[in-house]
Amino acid sequence: MSYIDYLKDMKFIQGQDRFQTSLFPVSLDSAIDQDNEVRLIDMFVDSLDLKPLGFDVDFVDNGRPAYHPKDLLKLYMYGYMNKVRSSRDLEKETKRNIEMIWLLKGLSPDHNTINNFRKNNPKAIKKVFRSTVEIARNFDLIGGLLLAGDGTKLRAQNSKKNNYNQKKLDRHLKYIDEKLEEYTSKLAEADGDDKNEIEGKINQQKQRKAGYKQLEEQLKQTGEKQISTSDPDSKQLIIRGVITEVAYNVQSTVDSKHKIPIDYEVTNQNDAAAMGNMARRAKSIIKHNRFSMLFDKGYHSGKELSKVQMLGIDTHVAIPSVPKTSQAPNPEYNVENFTYNHTSDSYTCPQGKTLRSNQKWYNSPNYHFKQYKTKACQSCLARSECSLAKNGKIIQRSEYQDAVEKNKENILANPAIYKRRQALVEHPFGTIKRQWGFDHIMTKKTKARASADVGFIFIAYNLRRILTLIDKKDLIAYLRAFMPLFFAYKIEFALGRLQEKLMRNLIRKIRIIPFFRQAIIDNYKIRIMSDFNPGF
């Protein structure tokens, strides 16, 4: 570089010389700002007692030491909060990211260790998520009066090509049979190299056929309607309209006060059967049932509405439109315009005629129902406007109809409440899928592993949301209030174990009759317990 070029470069901000030694040594801690969120991650994890949460913290003394679950939990939480989910990418970050190096104190687990931690701890990870909900509750960020529920599909690590149902298998088997027939006819006329080539193709098709037959047998044995070969628990689900994807359906319940998720569940089914369990878990988390729940029409099911209302929770579930096949020629004679009388268990039509039941319950796949009809239909002047059925109007009343009507009353009485649903529950999903790009499941094979991935996503979302809503200083003070109590217990326990171990080693070196040796140990245990627990 010429002197003139050097002078030109001096006009710009210059970095430090990489080979310049420092007079005063700089610690790794000084490189991390005091208000950096990585310090909050560190404090949050250190405030948790991992063993009751379900993490394995007991390891054998022999062999190479394991990484502490706290370090791996910190690694994942930092990664997900910074849009890094891959175990291989996380491994790279431990070697080049100064915040990660500070957080793990220079540790660098390999990607297999990182991946195994996530796939082996789905239940414990969910309990960590619940800890974030408790922090939000402590800072009064959870209202507990209005909750919204919804589901979103996250693509599984399984292509549509590797998802099969009976119809698809029949199509493949038919194609193979046609090809085998074609190759067999060619084989009769072939000779030499051509014959060997055709025989190879025949064997190849037979192997494919055997594989499809094995999948067909699996469908029959399990009773499932479809099977996925890469991720067995994933299913082909409807995304919207007629568009489908092999995915998992992530159900989430969000509190209205600050749009904070209080619960999540990974399923491989559509929304229709999810509402009851979501409400039950919400009641357990909120600790009361004095709240209302909002859901879209995909959740509208008499059975599920009944479950939720039996918990004492008000439902506001969108009412799906009546199919054209169930509508009367004149909409004024649709079933919703017939009046039901609970006392007489009968319906009254717009013409004033009474439809009665024979009190017999009929079965349908998902519920039982009664039928209501009247002979007056035969001579009614409005029959052509009411029903085109040969025997006149027949009304079916489900065993869950009271719950359906109660929900309708709630919707009509409070139309403004339901209008808030989309703005509440779509907020987390929009952030997770659009802003963060988490539109697929990272893990493979089993719903439990998918749940671990989703758990870290919601942990990251809640912590981000909490950091946005409250002052960092307040959160630090909250976490510090828990850490001394936790560490005091741990230190006392560790000291007790250490002293006991030292005494055992000392006694082993002294030649004492075994009976007296054990008596000394037992006496020492009592003294140690009384030191740490005055009430012992």
BAGU-689657 format. One record per residue (C-alpha): x, y, z. Coordinates in steps of 0.02 Angstrom, whole numbers, always signed. Example, Ala and Ser with C-alpha at 12.3 -4.5 7.8 and 13.67 -1.06 7.14 Angstrom:
% BAGU-689657
       u       v       w
    +615    -225    +390
    +684     -53    +357
END
This chain:
% BAGU-689657
       u       v       w
      +0      +0      +0
     +70    +171     -47
     +87    +313     +78
     -48    +411     -15
    -169    +264      -4
    -128    +248    +180
    -172    +431    +208
    -336    +408    +114
    -381    +258    +223
    -345    +359    +380
    -499    +464    +341
    -606    +314    +390
    -634    +237    +562
    -493    +116    +595
    -504     -50    +689
    -374    -111    +812
    -220    -204    +758
    -256    -390    +780
     -77    -419    +838
     -74    -276    +965
     -50    -340   +1142
    -152    -262   +1282
     -71    -184   +1435
    -223    -232   +1541
    -299    -405   +1508
    -478    -400   +1444
    -596    -532   +1514
    -731    -619   +1411
    -863    -546   +1526
    -810    -368   +1486
    -847    -401   +1302
   -1032    -429   +1341
   -1137    -275   +1381
   -1222    -277   +1551
   -1394    -256   +1471
   -1365    -391   +1339
   -1510    -514   +1333
   -1388    -660   +1339
   -1362    -618   +1524
   -1550    -635   +1552
   -1549    -806   +1468
   -1407    -857   +1583
   -1499    -795   +1739
   -1665    -871   +1685
   -1592   -1045   +1662
   -1489   -1032   +1822
   -1648    -990   +1918
   -1728   -1156   +1865
   -1714   -1317   +1965
   -1698   -1437   +1820
   -1725   -1603   +1908
   -1909   -1573   +1955
   -1937   -1512   +1777
   -1885   -1683   +1713
   -1707   -1656   +1651
   -1581   -1792   +1692
   -1451   -1716   +1809
   -1390   -1879   +1886
   -1243   -1956   +1795
   -1125   -2097   +1840
    -956   -2050   +1911
    -861   -2163   +1792
    -819   -2116   +1613
    -811   -1950   +1525
    -913   -1811   +1612
   -1073   -1759   +1523
   -1125   -1582   +1479
   -1238   -1507   +1610
   -1419   -1492   +1550
   -1417   -1307   +1598
   -1280   -1272   +1472
   -1374   -1360   +1333
   -1536   -1274   +1382
   -1449   -1105   +1373
   -1378   -1152   +1204
   -1550   -1192   +1132
   -1637   -1042   +1207
   -1508    -923   +1137
   -1516   -1011    +968
   -1705   -1005    +950
   -1712    -824   +1007
   -1589    -784    +868
   -1671    -891    +732
   -1544   -1034    +742
   -1623   -1206    +764
   -1510   -1331    +675
   -1397   -1430    +792
   -1254   -1413    +668
   -1276   -1225    +657
   -1284   -1213    +846
   -1120   -1308    +857
   -1041   -1181    +740
   -1108   -1037    +846
   -1021   -1106   +1001
    -853   -1080    +913
    -877    -911    +829
   -1014    -814    +920
    -941    -718   +1067
   -1110    -710   +1156
   -1128    -898   +1142
    -948    -924   +1199
    -985    -816   +1351
   -1149    -905   +1386
   -1073   -1079   +1380
    -907   -1024   +1460
    -810   -1087   +1311
    -896   -1257   +1298
    -928   -1325   +1124
   -1038   -1481   +1121
   -1045   -1578    +958
   -1205   -1577    +855
   -1255   -1754    +907
   -1252   -1706   +1091
   -1351   -1548   +1052
   -1480   -1642    +950
   -1500   -1781   +1078
   -1539   -1655   +1215
   -1686   -1585   +1116
   -1760   -1750   +1060
   -1744   -1831   +1234
   -1828   -1693   +1336
   -1997   -1642   +1259
   -2092   -1648   +1425
   -1958   -1554   +1521
   -1950   -1421   +1385
   -2137   -1394   +1402
   -2114   -1364   +1588
   -1982   -1233   +1548
   -2113   -1150   +1438
   -2233   -1151   +1585
   -2098   -1060   +1686
   -2104    -918   +1559
   -2293    -910   +1583
   -2265    -897   +1771
   -2146    -751   +1745
   -2278    -665   +1638
   -2408    -697   +1772
   -2293    -626   +1907
   -2279    -462   +1810
   -2468    -457   +1783
   -2452    -487   +1596
   -2584    -625   +1599
   -2763    -561   +1611
   -2847    -731   +1627
   -3018    -667   +1571
   -3018    -691   +1383
   -2921    -826   +1290
   -2912    -865   +1105
   -2867   -1034   +1031
   -2811   -1084    +858
   -2700   -1204    +764
   -2568   -1183    +630
   -2487   -1313    +518
   -2299   -1334    +522
   -2224   -1442    +384
   -2150   -1606    +442
   -1986   -1682    +383
   -2087   -1795    +268
   -2128   -1760     +86
   -2297   -1795      +6
   -2208   -1926     -98
   -2172   -2024     +61
   -2350   -2015    +126
   -2469   -2154     +76
   -2653   -2197     +91
   -2744   -2349     +21
   -2796   -2258    -138
   -2617   -2207    -175
   -2551   -2383    -140
   -2682   -2458    -256
   -2626   -2339    -393
   -2443   -2387    -371
   -2480   -2573    -364
   -2586   -2562    -521
   -2445   -2474    -613
   -2318   -2605    -556
   -2431   -2749    -611
   -2447   -2668    -783
   -2258   -2647    -796
   -2227   -2827    -740
   -2348   -2889    -872
   -2260   -2783   -1003
   -2086   -2844    -952
   -2142   -3025    -945
   -2205   -3019   -1124
   -2042   -2937   -1181
   -1940   -3067   -1086
   -2015   -3208   -1190
   -1947   -3129   -1350
   -1780   -3065   -1281
   -1611   -3149   -1275
   -1433   -3112   -1220
   -1401   -2943   -1138
   -1579   -2883   -1169
   -1644   -3030   -1069
   -1531   -2991    -921
   -1584   -2808    -924
   -1769   -2852    -925
   -1746   -2978    -784
   -1662   -2840    -682
   -1811   -2724    -711
   -1932   -2863    -661
   -1838   -2892    -498
   -1836   -2705    -465
   -2025   -2693    -488
   -2053   -2844    -377
   -1952   -2763    -238
   -2055   -2604    -254
   -2215   -2706    -249
   -2157   -2796     -91
   -2124   -2627      -9
   -2297   -2562     -53
   -2377   -2723      +8
   -2287   -2702    +174
   -2355   -2525    +190
   -2529   -2589    +147
   -2515   -2719    +285
   -2462   -2582    +408
   -2618   -2482    +365
   -2728   -2633    +397
   -2644   -2676    +563
   -2646   -2498    +633
   -2816   -2448    +566
   -2743   -2282    +510
   -2801   -2201    +348
   -2626   -2144    +298
   -2445   -2181    +337
   -2286   -2077    +324
   -2119   -2164    +302
   -1995   -2026    +352
   -2090   -1958    +502
   -2218   -2089    +553
   -2324   -1974    +663
   -2346   -1838    +531
   -2506   -1835    +428
   -2565   -1754    +268
   -2676   -1613    +333
   -2783   -1482    +246
   -2694   -1314    +245
   -2833   -1216    +162
   -2967   -1261     +36
   -2904   -1414     -58
   -2720   -1379     -24
   -2638   -1511     +87
   -2467   -1535    +165
   -2384   -1672    +268
   -2375   -1578    +431
   -2410   -1564    +616
   -2551   -1457    +684
   -2489   -1345    +826
   -2630   -1292    +942
   -2601   -1137   +1047
   -2701   -1042   +1179
   -2663    -856   +1192
   -2710    -734   +1331
   -2790    -574   +1268
   -2704    -449   +1383
   -2534    -450   +1297
   -2552    -590   +1168
   -2445    -710   +1269
   -2468    -897   +1234
   -2505    -994   +1393
   -2514   -1167   +1315
   -2467   -1266   +1159
   -2495   -1442   +1099
   -2429   -1532    +944
   -2558   -1643    +858
   -2574   -1733    +692
   -2761   -1702    +672
   -2868   -1558    +613
   -2949   -1437    +735
   -3120   -1518    +761
   -3075   -1624    +915
   -2950   -1506    +999
   -3055   -1377   +1092
   -3103   -1480   +1246
   -2925   -1525   +1293
   -2865   -1347   +1260
   -2997   -1279   +1380
   -2956   -1408   +1513
   -2771   -1363   +1509
   -2812   -1176   +1508
   -2917   -1196   +1665
   -2773   -1287   +1750
   -2650   -1150   +1702
   -2760    -998   +1741
   -2819   -1081   +1905
   -3002   -1033   +1881
   -3142   -1047   +1752
   -3204    -867   +1750
   -3146    -835   +1573
   -3211    -847   +1395
   -3130    -937   +1249
   -3134    -887   +1066
   -3114   -1010    +922
   -3148   -1007    +735
   -3279   -1115    +648
   -3155   -1257    +621
   -3177   -1299    +806
   -3368   -1296    +802
   -3421   -1466    +867
   -3566   -1504    +984
   -3464   -1631   +1080
   -3318   -1512   +1107
   -3432   -1365   +1151
   -3515   -1475   +1282
   -3346   -1521   +1358
   -3293   -1339   +1375
   -3459   -1279   +1446
   -3460   -1421   +1573
   -3297   -1345   +1639
   -3394   -1184   +1672
   -3308   -1089   +1531
   -3402    -976   +1411
   -3377   -1019   +1227
   -3375    -901   +1079
   -3350   -1016    +930
   -3393    -955    +755
   -3549   -1037    +685
   -3521   -1122    +517
   -3645   -1087    +379
   -3781   -1217    +347
   -3741   -1328    +195
   -3857   -1302     +47
   -3911   -1484     +58
   -3980   -1450    +233
   -4070   -1288    +188
   -4255   -1273    +150
   -4310   -1209     -23
   -4365   -1052     +70
   -4235    -997    +202
   -4377    -943    +317
   -4411   -1128    +347
   -4232   -1175    +394
   -4213   -1270    +558
   -4148   -1116    +653
   -4321   -1037    +627
   -4408   -1182    +716
   -4437   -1156    +903
   -4385   -1293   +1025
   -4485   -1321   +1184
   -4381   -1405   +1321
   -4532   -1447   +1428
   -4625   -1545   +1296
   -4469   -1596   +1198
   -4545   -1537   +1035
   -4520   -1412    +893
   -4645   -1285    +828
   -4630   -1238    +644
   -4663   -1063    +571
   -4838   -1124    +524
   -4875   -1164    +706
   -4872   -1354    +688
   -4788   -1463    +821
   -4652   -1589    +776
   -4627   -1727    +904
   -4500   -1865    +934
   -4530   -2050    +961
   -4396   -2034   +1100
   -4282   -2156   +1011
   -4097   -2112   +1001
   -4011   -2141    +833
   -3825   -2163    +807
   -3707   -2062    +698
   -3516   -2078    +693
   -3488   -1939    +822
   -3649   -1918    +921
   -3826   -1980    +958
   -3981   -1889    +899
   -4171   -1889    +902
   -4287   -1860    +754
   -4437   -1742    +758
   -4578   -1744    +629
   -4766   -1720    +608
   -4903   -1791    +497
   -4965   -1614    +470
   -4829   -1593    +338
   -4931   -1698    +215
   -5071   -1569    +203
   -4970   -1411    +241
   -4986   -1274    +110
   -4804   -1221    +140
   -4732   -1393    +117
   -4647   -1353     -49
   -4558   -1206     +34
   -4510   -1307    +188
   -4449   -1476    +125
   -4434   -1579     -35
   -4421   -1742     +63
   -4552   -1875     +23
   -4609   -1891    +204
   -4601   -1708    +247
   -4488   -1610    +364
   -4379   -1712    +484
   -4271   -1621    +613
   -4122   -1705    +695
   -4076   -1644    +870
   -3904   -1694    +934
   -3872   -1742   +1115
   -3758   -1588   +1118
   -3884   -1466   +1044
   -3903   -1370   +1208
   -3717   -1330   +1206
   -3728   -1276   +1023
   -3873   -1159   +1062
   -3785   -1087   +1215
   -3634   -1046   +1108
   -3747    -962    +980
   -3824    -855   +1117
   -3650    -801   +1173
   -3601    -753    +995
   -3760    -653    +965
   -3754    -567   +1135
   -3570    -515   +1119
   -3524    -499    +934
   -3379    -379    +973
   -3288    -509   +1080
   -3272    -637    +940
   -3206    -505    +820
   -3050    -493    +929
   -3004    -676    +901
   -2897    -659    +746
   -2796    -511    +812
   -2758    -608    +971
   -2712    -783    +919
   -2636    -745    +749
   -2508    -627    +827
   -2391    -765    +891
   -2412    -870    +734
   -2376    -722    +621
   -2217    -682    +717
   -2158    -862    +724
   -2193    -909    +543
   -2171    -746    +447
   -2043    -645    +544
   -1939    -789    +610
   -1966    -909    +465
   -2010   -1055    +580
   -2137   -1131    +459
   -2078   -1311    +476
   -2030   -1439    +608
   -1842   -1465    +627
   -1848   -1636    +711
   -1892   -1802    +633
   -1980   -1962    +688
   -2119   -1950    +819
   -2234   -1815    +881
   -2139   -1802   +1046
   -1983   -1740    +957
   -2088   -1616    +858
   -2159   -1555   +1024
   -1983   -1519   +1088
   -1948   -1410    +936
   -2113   -1317    +955
   -2080   -1298   +1142
   -1919   -1203   +1111
   -2009   -1094    +983
   -2140   -1042   +1111
   -2010   -1018   +1249
   -1916    -899   +1133
   -2076    -808   +1087
   -2131    -784   +1268
   -1961    -722   +1325
   -1954    -600   +1178
   -2129    -540   +1221
   -2089    -520   +1406
   -1929    -423   +1367
   -2031    -306   +1257
   -2164    -275   +1389
   -2063    -253   +1549
   -1903    -165   +1598
   -1748    -276   +1596
   -1698    -213   +1767
   -1862    -276   +1841
   -1838    -445   +1761
   -1659    -456   +1824
   -1718    -414   +2000
   -1853    -549   +1987
   -1729    -682   +1931
   -1601    -632   +2062
   -1733    -653   +2196
   -1749    -837   +2149
   -1566    -877   +2117
   -1500    -858   +2296
   -1634    -974   +2364
   -1597   -1103   +2232
   -1409   -1096   +2249
   -1413   -1095   +2439
   -1507   -1259   +2435
   -1387   -1331   +2305
   -1230   -1276   +2400
   -1292   -1347   +2565
   -1335   -1511   +2483
   -1167   -1519   +2393
   -1068   -1479   +2552
   -1161   -1612   +2646
   -1122   -1742   +2512
    -938   -1687   +2507
    -915   -1698   +2695
    -998   -1867   +2701
    -885   -1931   +2562
    -728   -1868   +2651
    -780   -1953   +2813
    -812   -2118   +2722
    -638   -2111   +2643
    -560   -2075   +2812
    -650   -2220   +2897
    -600   -2341   +2759
    -417   -2305   +2799
    -442   -2345   +2983
    -451   -2528   +3032
    -610   -2534   +3133
    -733   -2675   +3162
    -866   -2655   +3024
   -1008   -2636   +3152
    -925   -2485   +3235
    -874   -2413   +3066
   -1057   -2409   +3009
   -1111   -2337   +3176
    -989   -2191   +3153
   -1057   -2160   +2977
   -1239   -2164   +3036
   -1199   -2045   +3178
   -1110   -1927   +3059
   -1260   -1927   +2941
   -1374   -1874   +3084
   -1256   -1732   +3130
   -1248   -1672   +2950
   -1437   -1677   +2930
   -1462   -1580   +3092
   -1337   -1447   +3034
   -1434   -1414   +2875
   -1607   -1444   +2944
   -1633   -1382   +3124
   -1797   -1475   +3135
   -1716   -1643   +3098
END
